[in-house]
Amino acid sequence: LPLIRVVPSGIIHAQSGQRLEISCSTPSTSKVPKWSTKCNTSLPSGIFQDQFGKLIFPALIPCQSGIYTCQVSNQGGSVSEDVILTVDLSKPIINAVIDKPHQITAVEDNVMFSCNSNSIAADNVTWTKGDGNPFPSNIVQSGTKLIITSAAIEDSGMYNCTTSKQQISVTSLAILRVIRPPIAIISPSTILEVTAGLNATVQCYSNTSQVAVTWTRADGSLFSNEVTNGPGYLTIINANSQNTRRYTCKIRNIVGVDQVNLSVIVIFRPLPAITPTADLIVKQNEFVQFNCISSTSPATASWTFSDGGSLTDRHIQFSNGSLIIQNAKETDERSYRCTLTNIAGSQAISASLTVIVRPLPAIIPTTDLSVRQNGFVQFNCISSTSAATASWTFSNGDALTDRYIQFSNGSLIIQNAKKTDERSYRSLEGQVRLVGSSYNRGRVEIFHANTWGTVCDDDFALVDANVVCRQLGFARAASTGNGYGAGSGTIWLDDVNCKGTENSL
């Protein structure tokens, strides 16, 4: 509602023949105030209102005594204030004029009302509370002024200023409104998580009344899929990645401004991925780690076997989505499933583990085969543990001739058996030998993919040499070094790291 100020106000005593001007104004609207009498909307003859809202009596006469009303209006409504005019031929003219009779202030601010007579000096000026109660300790009268120190909400109300002269008194009314500066509050929280594709609404409000609320993006960019509606509501429609940002709510009232930020996080359904790979191949007793991560929004991971069974104590899960197996065994070779969950939903992904165990060779149909001359011969060399590459030689180490056909599946075929084929054969995959000056010392070489190759000396220590010697039938290694040259062919092994208990390199 608009504020209204009438000067002089209250009860006005005037002498006949005097020129009198009563000002009516408002800071709340540009509309000109409207004067009327209590009983008629039009003014009596001899009284007029100027373009600024001032009521003018060029020469007062007793019949002009009465009640005059000033009314001001804006979009919030209308307010009015009455003045009582008495025209007397003999009594002195005295008025009570309050400077700034309508004031709004913040809690703990200081306020002052000043009251004077605008005609002749008054004998006495007295301030009282409109409800008749005594002033609290923070309100005192000093001369013609009423001083309110550290205003409190309870100090809101009406105050009367009474001026008197020769037993004539005039009272004017002052109105004080004490309000708190606003404190901006966001409900339900200043951090909002919303699922992608859904709508979300928050409200910004204050602990005070009559406030204006505005929402903006904190970076100043324009709204896209956001709308403001109702008393301080912000709604995000069909949330997407661009809504993961900060928003600012600013609240104003007549005594202050406050603002608070809202952080919005748009949560997408998790999109799981396994690192370093979803199909991991390790050697027996090696360390295994699968990392289950979301490439969209953060999510909580849980691991199970792919058939739904729970993991055992051998399998260690961590809150960051990792699954660890300290020493891989053949029984760990199976499929695992990671399920990622957040407020937007769940999504699962599978990972497989293959544990390579030292090959255990077997010959089928038999290791001792008898056939007729010119008969068809087939030996199949297979591993009864993990898959392995097979290569065939004569048992004395000599390479096979063109009569003998080897296949990548480990088969050895002789199309037409002859008497000269009657001998012992051996699969060399993974076998080692010493190439040097004697039978028990030399450069270590290993057979792989039908070819002899070398072993790099990086990190190769006595514990690794013990494994080589044991594979060759010795008890242990005496020493290790690199005194027999680099050799030739492919370096099949590098950074060898034996525990010392293995049966083969």
Disulfide bonds with the S-S distance in Angstrom:
Cys24-Cys70 1.74
Cys115-Cys161 1.70
Cys204-Cys249 1.82
Cys292-Cys338 1.99
